[in-house]
Amino acid sequence: MTGQEEERLARVALNRLAEPGDLRLAALVAELGAVPGHRYLASERGAAGLATDVATRLAGIDPRADLDRAKRRGLRFVIPGDDEWPPSLEDLDRVEPLHLRGGAPLGLWVRGPLSLDALTRSVAVVGSRSATSYGTDLAGDIGAGLARAGWAVVSGAAFGIDQAAHRGALGGEGVTVAVVACGADRVYPAAHRPLLQHLASTAAVVSEAPPGGAPTRLRFLSRNRLIAALTRGTVVVEAAARSGALNTASWADRLSRVLMGVPGPVTSATSEGVHEVIRAGSATLVTGPDDVLELVGGAGDHLAGARRGEERRRDRLTLRQQQVLDAVPLVRSAGADSIARTAGMGATEVGAALDVLARGGFVERSPAGWRLAPEEPSATRSDAPAGLDEATPSPA
């Protein structure tokens, strides 16, 4: 037996022994290592010399048989030292626990062909199960945009935002991975059987819980730390004041991952938690995939341009030309002298400006003088008159 095989067997046994994220077991393995830690627990004896409860339970675990059964179900157990082991998970050993859960996982049960090292460029998209159409549309757009840019999308396969993020990534013909709170061989929720089966056949379903394990509240809390640790950043789309997605957000913040929040209507209870993490400065406000890519990408990658309103051809006028244009009446025509007085400018400068404005279609001349054109020229016109962007003469 190789050292890695012995390590795997020890970690499978310890994985069966305690709940995911158990702090005592994580501390023991961090201090002694998995194989010595397993030997220590298996040899424990009480005051009367009898095996402790832990030692008795370990004696009843057959890790080799567990691996064989898992293999028949299409699962593998990935541990530190494997080529596909995500080193980012080790960061969990360096941060404070949350809700008595923490530490790097002993290993991950994986169902699907995707190698976990593909998650080096990945983003988590999480949020409310009771999502609105506004939230699911945005989560889908973000998932699709990330996928098209070559980033994997990680979520929890739950109703609402999770499902929308997975489907968005699939629609963008990209990679998406589900990290679940039950065994990777189970389907939860049952309504998502087609989605989970598709991910298991094309990408990956990942769990820290052993095969056959049921979803419990504690396992959801433990699962959330994995979602945050596996990814470069976490986007929260709709989360109420008491939302499991905020637990994932807390882990992302502790791990110094990029934490992002999509704002919702200020009156929406579904977005109250998101608004709080943005207000507190923990999360950066994002409104779409371009914002997310700019934050998680490397320096100079995916730079999002400043958002501006639609450009009008009036914006291309000089300030003096705009001053003259504002002085031209809409209905009744006025002479150049009258316009000059209204604008507070010299007659020569106003006359030159009116000629430029007329060529641009902003004003029109009648026998009685000047007035505004019925419609302002479109910004898409390419026949800008000469002098439109030039400074007008100095005042006389």
N, C-alpha and C positions, 0 to 999 in steps of 0.2 A: 504494500500500500504506500503510495506517495504521500508526502507531507500535505499536499493540497487535498487529496482524497480524505485523509484523516481529519483535516480542518473542516471539510464539508460535512462529514458525518457528525462531528461534534456540534457544529452550528445547527444542523437539522434537529438534533436532539434537544439542544437548548431552545430552539425556536418552538418546539412542541411544549417545552416546560413552562414557559411564562407568556404573558400577554405581550403583544408588540409594544415597544417603547418602555418596557419595564426598567426603571432606573437602577434598581439593585443589580439586575443581571447585566445591564450595560456597563455599570461601573466595574463589576467583576471581570468581564471580558476585556475591558480597556486596561485593567491593571495586570491580569495574569495571562490573557490570551484565551482563545476559545478552547483549545485542547486541554491545557492545564486547568482551566476553569471547570471544564466538564469533569475531569478526574477528581478535582477537589470536591465538587458537589456530590459526585457519585460515591465518594468514600466517606461522606459525613456520617457521624454516629452521635447519638444522643448520650445523655448521662448514663443510661443503663447499657450502653454499648450496642444498642439497636440502631438500625439504619433510620435516618431521619425521613420525614415525609418526602422531602425533595429527593433524597437518594433512592427511595422506594419508587417514586414516580419515574425517575430517570431509568431505573432498571427495567421498567415496563415499556420503554420506548425502543423501537427497532428502527434506527435512522436509515439503514440500508433498505429495509422493506418500504419505508416511506418514500425513498427516492425512486424505487422500482415502480410503486403505484403511481407516483406523480408522473413518471416518464410515460406510462401507459395512457395517462390523461392528457399528454401533450405539454407537461410542465417541466421546467428545469429550475434548479436552485442556484442562483448566482451569488457568489460570495467575494469578499476582498481577495485580490490575487488573480481572479479571472480576468481575461482580456476585456470583457465587456462591463466590468464593474465600474459604476460611475464614481470617480473619486470625490465628486462634490458632496456625496453623502457623509464623508468623514467630517465635514464642517459641523455636523450635528453633535459631535463629541466636544466641540469647543464653545458651545453656547449654553445659556441657562435653560433648564427644563421649563415646560409650560403645562399646567394642569397635571403635574406629576408624570408627564410623559417626556421622553427625550432620548438622546443618544443615537448613534448610528445603528441602523438595523443589522441584525446578525447575518441576514441574507435576504434576497428577494426571490419570491416565486414568480416565474415569468411564463406566460402562455402566449406564444406567437413567435414569428420568425425574426422580428426586429432585434438587432443587437442594441443593448442599452447605451452603448457609447455613442449612438446616434443622437442622444439627448443632450450632447454638449451644446448644441444650438437649439434650445427649446424655451418656450414661454408657457407658463400656466395661466389658464383663463378659468376663473371660478366665480361663483355667485349664487344667487337665490334659487331654490327649487321652485318657489312660487313666483317665477319671473313674469314680467309683463312682455307684451309683444315688442315694446321699445327695447327692453333688455335683450331678448333673444335675437332680435334683428342685429343689434350692435355686436353681441357676442359672436354671431355667425359671420359678420363682416370682418371682425378682428381675426377670427380663426382662419378665414379664407385668405386674408391679406398676408398673414404670417406664413401660411403654407405656400403661397405663390412666391414668397421671398426666400423660400428654402429653410424655414424654421419649423421645428416640430411643435405641436400643440399638445399640452398635457392637461388633463382634467380628471374628474372623478366619476364620469358616466352617470351622474344623477339626473333627475328631471331638471327642466329649466335651463339655466345658463350653461351647465356642463354639457348637456346634450347638444345645445345650439353650437357651442364651441367645437365639439367633435365633428358635427355635421358640416360646419363651415370649413374646417380644415380638409375634410374629405371632398367637399365641393371644389376647393382650391387645388385638388389633386396633390395633397401633401400628406405628411405623416402626422398621425395623432395617436396618443397613448392614454389608456385609462389606468389610473391608480385607484384600486378599490379597497374597501374596508373588510370584505369577506375573502374567502379563498379565491384564488385566481381561476379556479375551475368552476366556481358557482356563478349564477346569473342574478345580479341584484342591481336595480329593480327588475322584476320579471318582464316588465313591458319593454325593456331594452335588450332583450335577447338577440334580435337581429343585429343591433349595433355592436354588442359585445362579441358576438360570433364573427362579425366582419373584422373587428379589430384584432381578434385572436388569430385570424387567418392571414391578415395582411400586415399587421404591425405588432402590438403587444398589449396584453392586459397584465398588470403588475400588482402584487400584493405582498405585504409583510406577513400576513396571517397564513397559517399552514393550510394546505388543501382541505377543502370541506368546511373551513371555518365560517361561522355565521357572522353577519354584520352586527356589531354592537356599538353603543355610543362611544365607549373607550377606543374602539378600533377606528372609528371615524376620526377622533382626535389625533390618534397616532398616525393615521394615514395622511393627515393634512401636513405634517412636518415633512413627509417624503415628497409631496407635490412641490413644496417650497424649495427643498434642498436639491431636487433633481434638475431644476430649471434656472435659467439666467434671471428671470423676473416673473412676477405674478401680477396679473390684471384682475381686479375685482369689478365685476359688472353687476350691479344691483345686490345689495346686502342690507338687510334690516339691522336694527340696533343689536339684536341677538341673533347672529347668523354664524353658521359654521364656517362660512367663507372668511369671516373676520379672524378666525383662528388660524387659517392658512396665511392670511395677511400678517398676523403677528409673528408667525414663524419666518416669513420672508424678511420682515424687518429685523428680527434677531440675527438672521443669517447674513445680513447686509446685502440681500438681493434687491434688485430694483422693484419697488412696490408702486403699482399704478392703480388709479381708480377712475372709472367712467362716471361722470356726474349724471344724475337724473333730475327730474322735476323737483324743486325744493319742497313741494308739498307731498312728495311720494314717500310713504313709510318704507317702501321696498328699497329705497336708496339712502335711507337715513344713516346706515352704518358706513357706506362709502363716503358720504359727505363728511362724516366725522373724521375719518382717517386722512382725508384731504385737508380739512380745516386744521387738524393737528400738525400737519406738515410731514406726516409719515409717508403719505402717498403723493405721487405726482399726477396731476390731472391729465388724462388722455381722452381723446375723442374718436380715435380710429387707429387702424393698423400702422399708418405712417408715424404717428406719435410714438407708438410702442416700439417700432423698429429703430427709431432714432435713439431711444433711451437704452435699449439692450444691445445695440450694435456697437462695433468698434468705433474709435475716434474717426470722425469724418465719414462714416458710413450712414446711409439712409437719412441724410439731413433733410428735414422737412422745411419747406419754404414758409415764410410768414404769410398768414392768411390775410387776404385783402378783398375788399368789395370789388364788384365789377367796375372795370375802368370805363370812364366816359371820355369822349373827345374834349369835353370842357376841361378835364384834368390836364390836358396838354397845353392849355393856354397859359401865357404868362400872367402874373398877378395883375399887371396893368391892363391887359386885355380883358381879364375877368371883371375888373373894375368898370371898364367901359360897357361890357355886356350887361352887367347888373343895372346900368343906368338907362338901357334901351327899353322903351315901353312895350307892353305886350299887344295892346289893341290899337290905340291911336298913334300914328306916326309922329315923330319929333325930329326937328332939325338937328344938325351936328352941334350947333352952338348950345342948344338946350341940353343936349346929352352931355356936352362938356361941362356945363354948369352943374348938372346933377352929379356927375362923376368927380367934380373938383379937379379937373385936369385941363391942360391947354388944348386949344382947338386943333392945332397941328397934330399933336399926338393922338387925339381922339379920332381925327379924320383918317390917319394911317391905320389905327386899330380897327375902325369900322370896315375899311377895305379888306383887311385880313379876315375879319369875322364874316363878312359877306362871302368871300371865296370859300370859307369853311362851311357855309350853310347855316350859320348861327343867326344871322340877321338878314333882312331883305329891305331893299330900297323901293320906295314908292314916290310919286310926284310930291307928296306932302312931307317926305323925310324918311326916317328909319324906324323900323319896328322889328320885334323878334320874329324869327321864322316859326311857322306853325309847330314844327317838331324839331327837337334838338338832334343833331346828327348822331348816327350810331357809332359806337366805338370800333366797330368792325370795318368802317370805311377806310380804304387804303389811299383815297385820293386827297390826302391832306394838302391844303394849299401852301404854297411857299410862304414862309414867314410865320406859320402858325406856332412854331416852337421857338421863334426868334424874339428877342427883346424888342420892344417898341422904342421909338426915339425918346430921348429925355424930354421932360416937359419944357415947353417954350417959356 
